[in-house]
Amino acid sequence: MDEIHGLEKNFEGDKYKIWVNSLHPEDKDNAITKLQNATDSRDNLHISYRIVKCNGDIAYIKSDAVVISNEHGEPYRMIGINMDITAQKISENKLVEYKHFFQNSNDFLNISNTQGFFEIVNKQMVKTLGYSEKELLGKLYHEVLHPDDIGTVITKMEMLSAHGKTQNFQVRHSK
């Protein structure tokens, strides 16, 4: 907690107060409630939330902790770990954006494996070709091409494999 919150090593102040004050306003009530519930029930705490660092940056934190009780069964301490998962959350958010772009593109897009089978197709591809998504998945890409364009696509795919560059080209399709 000390490092994530910018505290000096072996800080002895009120860490709970610092934690509460650093919680992102949209996450504060939920995080405090979950901490209180874990303390009241003596259950382990597993929670993710955001904090606002001293410099104003937002960080995503994952906390896992165990409630320690005294000889009377009363909770008096929590021991756990706080992990900064900001990079992971940024990647997850980007992935959601990319999936949205992929599925809502006006161009039809697909991802095929190295054998040429469709693994992912977007809505526009389904609409344009007149197949259902289920029908397209698992089909070889050349099964939906006009026969006269198969050679062009094979050449472009070989170039992609050899040089790792995306190839843009137009082809006709058939059902």
C-alpha positions as CSV (number, residue, x, y, z in Angstrom):
1,M,0.0,0.0,0.0
2,D,2.8,2.4,0.9
3,E,4.4,2.5,-2.6
4,I,1.1,2.6,-4.5
5,H,-0.1,5.5,-2.4
6,G,3.3,7.3,-2.5
7,L,3.9,6.9,1.3
8,E,7.3,6.7,2.8
9,K,8.6,3.3,3.6
10,N,7.4,2.0,7.0
11,F,4.8,4.8,7.2
12,E,3.1,4.6,10.7
13,G,0.2,7.0,10.2
14,D,-3.5,6.3,9.6
15,K,-3.4,4.1,6.5
16,Y,-7.2,3.6,6.5
17,K,-7.8,7.4,6.3
18,I,-5.2,7.7,3.5
19,W,-6.9,4.8,1.6
20,V,-10.4,6.3,2.0
21,N,-9.2,9.7,0.9
22,S,-7.5,8.3,-2.2
23,L,-10.5,6.3,-3.4
24,H,-11.9,7.5,-6.7
25,P,-15.3,9.2,-6.0
26,E,-17.2,6.7,-8.2
27,D,-15.7,3.7,-6.3
28,K,-15.5,5.1,-2.8
29,D,-18.9,3.9,-1.4
30,N,-18.6,0.4,-2.9
31,A,-15.0,-0.1,-1.7
32,I,-15.7,1.0,1.8
33,T,-18.9,-1.2,2.0
34,K,-17.0,-4.2,0.8
35,L,-14.2,-3.6,3.3
36,Q,-16.7,-3.2,6.1
37,N,-18.6,-6.4,5.0
38,A,-15.3,-8.4,5.0
39,T,-14.5,-7.1,8.4
40,D,-17.9,-7.7,9.9
41,S,-18.1,-11.3,8.4
42,R,-14.4,-12.1,9.0
43,D,-14.3,-13.1,5.3
44,N,-11.4,-12.5,3.0
45,L,-11.5,-9.3,0.9
46,H,-11.2,-9.5,-2.9
47,I,-11.9,-6.1,-4.5
48,S,-10.8,-3.9,-7.4
49,Y,-11.2,-0.2,-7.4
50,R,-9.6,3.1,-8.6
51,I,-7.6,5.6,-6.6
52,V,-6.6,9.1,-7.3
53,K,-2.8,9.5,-6.7
54,C,-1.3,12.6,-5.3
55,N,-0.3,13.8,-8.8
56,G,-3.9,13.4,-10.0
57,D,-3.3,10.2,-12.0
58,I,-5.9,7.4,-11.7
59,A,-4.7,4.0,-10.8
60,Y,-6.6,0.7,-10.8
61,I,-5.9,-1.4,-7.7
62,K,-6.7,-5.0,-6.9
63,S,-6.7,-5.8,-3.2
64,D,-6.7,-9.2,-1.5
65,A,-6.7,-9.3,2.2
66,V,-7.4,-11.5,5.2
67,V,-9.1,-10.3,8.4
68,I,-7.1,-11.0,11.6
69,S,-9.2,-11.4,14.8
70,N,-8.0,-11.2,18.4
71,E,-8.6,-13.9,21.0
72,H,-12.2,-12.7,21.5
73,G,-12.9,-13.1,17.8
74,E,-13.0,-9.3,17.2
75,P,-11.3,-8.1,14.0
76,Y,-8.3,-5.8,14.7
77,R,-6.2,-6.0,11.5
78,M,-6.1,-6.8,7.9
79,I,-3.1,-8.3,6.1
80,G,-3.0,-8.4,2.4
81,I,-1.6,-7.1,-0.8
82,N,-2.6,-4.3,-3.1
83,M,-1.6,-4.6,-6.8
84,D,-1.5,-1.8,-9.3
85,I,-3.4,-3.3,-12.3
86,T,-3.6,-0.1,-14.3
87,A,-1.7,-1.5,-17.3
88,Q,-4.0,-4.5,-17.4
89,K,-7.2,-2.3,-17.2
90,I,-5.9,0.0,-19.9
91,S,-5.3,-3.1,-22.1
92,E,-8.8,-4.5,-21.3
93,N,-10.4,-1.2,-22.2
94,K,-8.5,-1.0,-25.5
95,L,-9.6,-4.5,-26.3
96,V,-13.2,-3.5,-25.8
97,E,-12.7,-0.5,-28.1
98,Y,-11.1,-2.6,-30.8
99,K,-13.9,-5.2,-30.6
100,H,-16.5,-2.5,-30.9
101,F,-14.6,-1.1,-34.0
102,F,-14.2,-4.5,-35.5
103,Q,-17.9,-5.5,-35.1
104,N,-19.3,-2.1,-36.2
105,S,-17.0,-1.4,-39.2
106,N,-18.8,-0.6,-42.5
107,D,-16.2,-2.8,-44.1
108,F,-16.5,-6.5,-43.7
109,L,-13.7,-7.8,-41.6
110,N,-12.6,-11.2,-40.5
111,I,-9.8,-13.0,-38.7
112,S,-8.7,-16.3,-40.2
113,N,-6.2,-18.8,-38.8
114,T,-3.1,-19.8,-40.6
115,Q,-5.0,-22.6,-42.4
116,G,-7.5,-20.0,-43.8
117,F,-10.5,-20.9,-41.7
118,F,-12.6,-17.9,-40.4
119,E,-12.3,-17.6,-36.6
120,I,-14.0,-14.2,-36.2
121,V,-16.3,-12.4,-38.6
122,N,-18.0,-9.0,-38.2
123,K,-21.6,-8.0,-38.6
124,Q,-21.0,-6.4,-42.0
125,M,-19.4,-9.5,-43.4
126,V,-22.4,-11.6,-42.3
127,K,-24.8,-9.0,-43.8
128,T,-22.9,-8.6,-47.1
129,L,-22.3,-12.3,-47.8
130,G,-25.7,-13.5,-46.6
131,Y,-24.4,-16.2,-44.3
132,S,-25.1,-16.4,-40.6
133,E,-22.1,-16.0,-38.4
134,K,-22.3,-19.6,-37.4
135,E,-22.2,-20.7,-41.1
136,L,-19.1,-18.6,-41.7
137,L,-17.1,-19.7,-38.7
138,G,-15.0,-22.7,-39.5
139,K,-15.4,-22.1,-43.3
140,L,-12.2,-21.7,-45.4
141,Y,-12.0,-18.2,-46.8
142,H,-11.8,-19.5,-50.4
143,E,-15.2,-21.2,-50.0
144,V,-16.9,-17.7,-50.2
145,L,-14.7,-16.3,-52.9
146,H,-15.5,-16.0,-56.6
147,P,-13.5,-18.8,-58.3
148,D,-11.7,-16.3,-60.5
149,D,-10.3,-14.4,-57.4
150,I,-8.9,-17.4,-55.4
151,G,-5.4,-17.1,-57.0
152,T,-5.2,-13.4,-56.1
153,V,-6.2,-14.1,-52.5
154,I,-3.7,-16.9,-52.2
155,T,-0.9,-14.7,-53.5
156,K,-1.8,-11.9,-51.1
157,M,-2.0,-14.3,-48.2
158,E,1.4,-15.7,-49.1
159,M,2.8,-12.1,-49.1
160,L,1.2,-11.5,-45.7
161,S,2.8,-14.7,-44.3
162,A,6.2,-13.9,-45.8
163,H,6.4,-10.2,-45.1
164,G,4.0,-9.7,-42.2
165,K,2.3,-6.7,-43.8
166,T,-1.5,-6.4,-44.1
167,Q,-2.6,-6.7,-47.7
168,N,-5.5,-4.6,-48.9
169,F,-7.3,-5.9,-52.0
170,Q,-10.7,-6.3,-53.5
171,V,-12.3,-9.6,-54.5
172,R,-15.7,-10.8,-55.4
173,H,-17.6,-13.3,-53.3
174,S,-20.1,-16.0,-54.0
175,K,-22.5,-17.9,-51.9
